[in-house]
Amino acid sequence: MSQSRDFLSQRALGVKQSAVRDVFDIAMDPNLVSLAGGNPWLSGLPLDELGKTAGELVSQHGTESLQYGPGQGLEPMRQAACTVMAGDGIPDADPELVVITPGSQAAIDTACRAFANPGDVVVVEDPTFVGALTSFNTWELDAVAAGTDEHGLIPAELDATLELMEAEGRRVAFLYTIPSFANPSGALLPEDRRDEIARICAKHGVLIVEDNPYGQIAFDGRPLAPIAAKHRDQVVYLGTMSKIFSPGVRIGWALVPAALKREFYLSAESAFIHASTHGQMLSTAFVDHFDWQGHVREVSGLYKERAEALWDAVKEHWDPAVEFIRPQGGFFLWGSLPEGADTLELMTEGIKAGAVFVPGAAFTPVEGTHSTLRLAFSFVEAEKLVEGVKRLAPVVNEAVARTR
């Protein structure tokens, strides 16, 4: 066995399995209430009609839908991505600057391929998306955390972090940020901060990779325009069909500045050739021939109801010393226990009590004990959300009591 492991590269030996994936395996237990997985609710989709469309893509267009396609993505899919981006707040996206990827996770990976060298820094908000941290780790990049509050990334903290990196002679490959209803915090970055972050990155000569999977899941129906809307030349903007349609089709994209598009596209093509042709054609049909915006409004209303049920439950059953960022959209409720609590240990106790969440340690590059946790409400009916909170209440409240 030791000789077999000699075949592995140092990069492979350093790859860490996502803690969220570990929790997903546990959450499959039907006896547990899972507040862990950020899955979209798919039951509201017009499944019969989509099934007919999917079948026709094979029966009537199989020689195209089952064939290889262009590396940049099918032109109708790139047009459809621009339609979705118009809903995000980017009305003038150019399909020639869009690269279709197998989900936005592949676009994050491609950004690492195209813009970063081993040992480079990627500045991230703290907390941040665990899948991005996994990609940064795989590509041997140093994720450096910049401070956040209940509104997201703090511009002064970003500026100070970039100043420090310059002082240390470190190359910053890019800033990775999720400004709208971030995973895991759910924070919504205000418009003035978006402009300030763009200004700070321009001052330091740092590229922005803006990830926006949740932007249209705004409970008030008014998504904030992305950073890329006004700062196109310094932002690689990532989008996805996963939250507004289906994660199973594995379709995402990057809107890339013209000066970077060729290298980004070639980096993507070298990794996966192209995204699924059938997935692209089905996603295009959803945007072009179905009421996709009506579906987004419907599920956003459902998510709002579930978020409110979860909020009311934690406020009723958990110690008031646990602080939360109230969701205004997206899939998640972020909680902070008093300093000294270890939510990684609490996860094990919670599983014994019959419910599971994701501990905050999964979402940060900062080592040590963390007192934060993420609760997901998107995929769980309101009654079960309340039951999960009740099951966790003794565990959480006892942990809070131990910190006093």
N, C-alpha and C positions, 0 to 999 in steps of 0.2 A: 504493500500500500504506500509506503514512504517513497519508493521508487516511482510509482505512478504519479504522485503529487509533484515529483520533480519536473513533469511535463508542463505544469502550470506556470504562467507568467507571474511576475510580481504584481501586475495590475489585477489579475484574476484572484490572486491570494488576498488582495486588499479589499475586494468587493464585499460589501456588507448587505445582508438581506434586509429589506425594508421591514421595520417593526410593524408597520400597518399590515403587511402581508402576513406576518406571524399572527397578528390578532385576528385577521380574516379567517385563518384556519380554525382558530378557537371559536370564533363567532358562528361557525356553521352548526354548532351544537343546538338542536331545536329547543332545548330546555333553557337556553340563555336568551335574554333580551339584549340584542346587539345595538348599542349606540356607537358603534365603531365605524362602519362602512359608509362612505360618502357616495352611495349609488343613486343615480337618478330614478325617479318613479316612472315606469314605462307603461303602466296599465292604461293610461289615458291616451296612448297612441292609437291611431286608426289601424289596428293590427290586421284586420281582414283586407283592407284596401292595400296596405303595404305588402302583405303577403302576395296579393295578386300582382302588384308592380314588380316585386322581386322575382316572381315566377316568370313574368313576361320578359324580364331582362335576360333570362336564360333561354326561354323557349323561342322568343322572337329576335333577340339580339345577342345570343350566346357566343357567336363568333367574335363579337367585340367585347362583351362583358367578362368573358373568361380568358381573354387574351392579354398579352403584355400591353402596357401603355406607355406614354411618354413619362420620362423621369420627373419632370416638373409638375406633372398632374394633368388630367384631362382639362381641356379648355372650358367646357361647361361647368366642371367642378370648381375651377378657379373663379369663374363668374359667380357661381353660387356662394363661394366663400366671401366674395365682395358684397353680395346681397346681405349676408349675415353681418358682415362688418359694418355695413350702413346702419343696421339695427344697433350695433355696439356704440355708434357715434363717429364712425369714419365713413362719410358718404362718398368719398372720391378715391377709394382704393383702386389701384391699377392691377388687373388680373395678370399682366405681364410680370409683375413683381411678387406674385404669390407662388409659393412652393407648397404643394400638397404633401403631407407626411402621414404615416400610420399612427395618428393620434398626436396630441401636442407633446406627449412625453418624447416621441421621436424627434420633434422639433427642438426640444431642450437638448437632447443628445447631439443633434446636428450643430447647435450653437456651440457646444463644447468642442466638437471636431473642427469647426470653422474658425473660431475666434480665440481659442485658449491653447496654451502650451502647458505641459506638465509643470507643476509648481506655481502656476499663476494663481492669482486671487480672483474669486468671484464674491462680490459683496452681496449679502442677502439680508432681507429683513428677518428679525428674530421674534417670533417663530416663522418658519417657511415650509413650503411643500416638501414632504419627505421624498417624493420621487425625484425632485430636482437635486436634493442632497445626495441621493444615490448615484445619479449621473455624474455629479461633480466628483464624488469619491472614485468612481470608476475611471474617470479621466485624470485622476491624480491632481485634482485642483484643490486649493485651500479655500473653503467657504468661510468667510469672515462676516460675523454678524454685526449689523447696525441696529441701533435701538429703535423700538416702536412704543406706541401707546395705544389707547383704545381706537384711535383714528388711523393707525397704520404707521408707516415709516416716518420717522421724525427727520425733517430736512437737516437740522443742525447736527444730528447724530451721523447722518450720512456724510456731511461735509467733513466732520472731524475724523471719521473713519478713512475717507479718501486722503485727507491730509496726512494721516499716520502712515498709510501705505506708501505715499510719495516719500515721506521722510525715511522710511525703511528701504526705499529703493525697490519696492515690489511692483510688478506689472499687474494691473487690474484688467482682467479680460472683459468683464462686463458687470453691471448691476443686474441681478435677477429680482424681479418684483411682481407681486400680484396686487394691484391697487384696489380692485373691486371685489369685496366680499371674500377676502383672502382665505385660502386653505393653509393653516387651520383656524386662524383667529376670527374669520368673518368680518374683519375690519374693512371699512370703506374709506379710502383716502380722499380727503376733500380736494376740490378743484384747485385751490390756491397752492396746496402742497404738491400737486402733480406738476404744475408749472415750475415751482421752486426746485423740485428734484431734477427736472430736465435742465434747469439753469445750472445747478451744481455739477451735474454730470458733464455738461458742456464745458464748464470752467476747468474741470480736471481731465477733459479728453477721454471720458469713459462712455462706452456704449451701454445702452439700456436694452435688456431683454424683458419685454413686458408680456406677462402671461395673463390671459383674460378668459378663463373658462366659465366664470360665473356672472359676468358683467350684466347680462340681460335678465338674470334672476333677481331683479330688484323688486322688493315688495311694494314700493310705491309706483311701480311701472315707469320710472324715469331713470334709466341707466346714466351714470356719469360718463362723459366722453373720455376715452383712454388718453394716456400721455401721447401716444402716437398720432392722435388726431391733429395736434398742433406742432408736433416735433418729429416729423416723419423721418428726417435724415439721420437722426441719432437713435432711432428705436427699431429693433426687430420685434415685431408684434405677433404674438401667437394666439391662435384661435382653435376651436374644436367643435365638432358635432356631438361630442360625448354628453354634454349636459342639456343641450336643447333638442337632441334627437336620440342618439343611441351610442353608448361607448363600445358596443360590439362591432360596429362597422369600422372602427379604428381609422377614423378620418380626422385629421387636424391640418393646420397650415401655418405658414409663416409669411407675413408681409415684410419684405426685406428692402432696405434702402438700395437704390439702383446701383450704387458703387460696390455693394457687397453681394448682390444677388448671384452672380456667376459662381463665386466660390462657395456660397451657401448651398446652391443647387447641386454643384458637383460633389460637395461633402455629403449631402443627403443621398444622392444617387449611388455613391460608392458604398453606402451602408445598407440600403434596402431596395435599390433599383427604382421602385415606385410604390406608392400606396395601392391597395387592392382596387383593381379596375371595377369590379362589381360593387364594392363598397362606395366608391366614388359615384357610380351611376345611380345607386339607390339614394345616396345622400343628396345628389343633385335633384332627383325626382321629388324628394321630400320638400326641398326648398322651392322648386319651380311649380309643383302641382298640388301641394297640400297646404293647409293653413298653418304653416310652421309658427308664425307669430301668435296665432290664437292658441296653439299648444303651449307655447312659452308662457303666455298670460295665464292659462289654466293651471299649469303645474306651479307657477310662481305663487298663485293664490293658495294652492294646496300646501306648498312649503311654508308659506306665511302662517297658516293655521297650525301647522305642526310645530313651527318655531315658537309660536305663542304658547302652545300647550306645554312644550318643554320648559320655556321660561317660567311660566306660572308654577310648574311642578317643582323646579329647583328652588324657587323662591319660597315655596310653602314647606318643603320637606328637608332642605339642606340648611346647615348652619349659615346665618347671614354673613359670617366672616369670609365665605367663599364669594369671590367677586367674578363678574361675568361681563363680557362685551355683548350687548344686546344686538342680535342679528337684524340687519336691515335688508338682507338678501342672502343668496347663497344657500349652503347646505349645513353650516356648522355653528355650534355654540362653544365658545372658548371660556374656560373657567380657571381661576387661580386660587389655590388654597393658600393659607398663611405660610410664610417662609418656615422651612423646617419639615414640612410634609413631603413625602416622596410618593408621587403618583405611580411610579413604576411598581413599587411594592403594593400600593393600593389596588392596582389592576388585578393582581393575583387574588387579593381579598375580595374584590368585587365579583370576580368569576365564581368564587365559592358562594357568594350571596345570590348569584343568578343573573348577573348583568355584566356587560363588558364595554369599556371605553378605550380610547387610545391615550396613553400617557404622553405628556408634553415633551419628554426627552426624545421622542421620535422626530420632532420637528425643529431641532436646533443643532447647530454645529458646536455649541458650547458644552463642554464636558461638565459633569457634576450631577448633583441631585436637583430635580426639578419638581416644582409643586403645581404644575399646570396640567390641564387635560382637555381633550377635545371630545365633544358629544355631537354625533351626527343625527339630524332629524329628517333627512330627505326621504329615506327609504322605510321608515317605521311609522305605522299608524299612531295617531295621537294617544289612544288608550294604552298601547304598548310602551310608548315613550314615558308616560306617567308611571306605569308599572316598573319600568327600568329604573327611574329616578327613586322610587320608593325602595326598591331592593338595594340600591347603592347607599341610601341615606344613612343607615347605621355605620357603614364603613367610613363614609366621608366625614360624618359628624364626630365619630370617635377620633379620626385622624386630626381633625381641627382641634379637638379638646386636648390632644397630646402636645400641641404646639403652645398651649397657654401656660 
